[in-house]
Amino acid sequence: MVQDFLLEIGTEEIPARFLPGTLVELREKAVSLLNEARLPHGPVRSYGTPRRLVLLVEQVASKQETAVEEIKGPPLSAAYDASGQPTKAALGFARSQGVPVEKLVVRQVGKTAYLFAVKEKPGREATVVLAELCPRLIRSLSFQKPMRWGDKELRFVRPIRWLVALYGDTVVAFSLDGLESGRVSQGHRFLSAGPVCIANPAEYFTRMEAARVIVDSAVRQRLISEQIERLAAAEGGVVPPDAELLEEVVNLVEHPTAFCGTFPEKYLELPRAVLVTVMREHQRFFPVCDRDGRLLPRFIAVHNSAPEHTATIRRGNEQVLRARLADAAFFYREDLATPLADRIEGLKKVVYQEELGTLYDKTERLCALVAHLAGAAGLGHDDRAALFRAAYLAKADLLTNMVYEFPELQGVMGQEYARKNGEPEAVAVALYEQYLPRFAGDSLPQTAAGRLLSIADKLDNLVGCFGLGLIPTGSQDPYALRRQALGICQIIIAGKLHLSFRAMVDLAYREYGGKLKNEPAQVFAELADFFKQRLRGIFGERGIAPEVTEAVLAAGIDDLYAAYLRAAALHEFRRDRRFGDLYTAYTRAANLSRTAPAREPDPAHFTDPAERELYAAVQALREKIKPKLATHNYRSALEELCALRPPVDIFFDAVLVMDENPVLRENRLALLRAAADLVRGIADLAKISI
């Protein structure tokens, strides 16, 4: 016999951003607990609305599976005497396990035979097991900001108000912090007539729909998308795809009704980003565009009330949006009265970070960093001028009314105001691009000035935080340092920039002028490890094998773009039949010489032609691969280095490396080290197995 199991956790309204992750966790932990409890089941699904978390487990067995436990006892040699009678060891073990001595079995463990007691634990009824698992499951759910309410001890995302737990037609009875489970749910807060009695899991979704609750978020999303598309088409427009906003709106409602509202056309004179931000970020409205992508004085919103209230809700939302846009228009006019350059002095009064100085201090650091980066990247005169001006103006828009009211518009308004102030277009674009990428999958800076300003800004943040010991741990990353380090790597690789990581970090550290607590060597080492982890992710996304990545990272990351090129070249060359020759030559040379000091071998101490042959090969290969390494042609360099195989093999056949004479021994190790270092400059092939 199998039955479906339903668990509904009824709550006060859960913030939309918490729902997706919580539903994944609910399903995964339910599967884990059911398997741990030996309770066979079918598919497990989770659903959610702002007021409920729902778990549906199909085809749950009526009983646990029988558990078989084997407990190891004494060795067989000590369990029976010469006449075959059980010894005290065997009798005592059987008695302690509650098993007749004649029921003990023999199991081989390695080369030794032992007695084992085999005990079966019969399965319990599903309702009993589920009653134990439900409180454990609910308490195990984790949230960024859990809360307690009243005098309760349970910590949860929002107060729990009711619990439904049904195994088929049977209530799974359990208590949780004073609440008793049952079969009574609640419908829509405004649209349902009252409590909803659920007879069994099979009728749950239809009963809830009758109570004006659409439990399945996928169904709510489809309904909202269809309504939005229909309303936009009626206005002769379209709604640009916005999966993030759509997901949030889906998780704000239980019974969605979309409507189209309007705002005065005069506000279309505001920058597009301002209009979209006000609608999207602050009101959760979908902007409407014409077929050419121009904004229309329309918006689409979704409410959670009765359709007959739509007209009233529309008027209220239109009033709120008009007020917001009127404020934005006022801020915009006021901001334009003061050019960005005139705001720089005000940065001296704004603290960037309590221990790292003001925004003016940060601006000065940015100017120093971009001066170094411009030289290292070989920027031309015009790009240099744009970069230096953009670095000087980089944080000025943070003092504008618009950015103060709408922080999401930092950089966006810098670009807009720079254009209005008559700054060169390259400067305006760089002010916007300094914050890219802002999230996973975001676009990268496309201009030379924008790339380097973005790198400088993020590097300054990283060095400052690491210098104070503010390093991300676990899931905690309040300063978004992982995203910023990843952004630097992505910008450098996409922009094909050859920049010295150490030089950048050292300069950024010096520019803090003694404000940092940690020593520069520690900051550099921790940042290098931090960046290596970001590179692992990037290389993995591009199909580079993990062991190839580790081999390349072991050879150093001072030039981040070169590290990527080395990894890509080695990944491809690994498929070449000649890779085996290179791998063998390297590992034979490297294994013995890894701890040897790096120094030039002395030909005066060679005693065998094989030494001279290997030395000549190393010298020749150095010259051959030098121009290839200089131009980052690592594939060709790897092909050349395959020539090491014959002289290395001959050397090992002819020479005893670990000679008793320390002078000969050390000279031979130095020779092997020199051979291995030719390859190690690209990758440490010992990290790879073939």
Helices and strands as residue ranges (DSSP letters): E 2-11, G 16-18, H 19-36, E 44-49, E 52-61, E 67-75, H 76-79, H 88-97, G 101-103, E 105-109, E 112-121, H 126-140, E 160-167, E 170-171, E 175-176, E 179-180, E 184-186, E 195-197, G 201-203, H 204-210, H 217-234, H 243-250, E 257-262, G 265-269, H 272-277, I 278-282, H 283-283, E 286-289, E 295-303, G 307-309, H 310-336, G 340-349, E 351-353, E 357-358, H 359-377, H 381-393, G 396-399, H 401-405, G 407-409, H 412-420, H 425-433, H 448-467, H 481-495, H 501-511, H 520-541, H 546-554, H 560-573, H 579-593, G 603-605, H 609-630, H 634-641, G 642-644, H 645-654, H 662-680, G 685-687
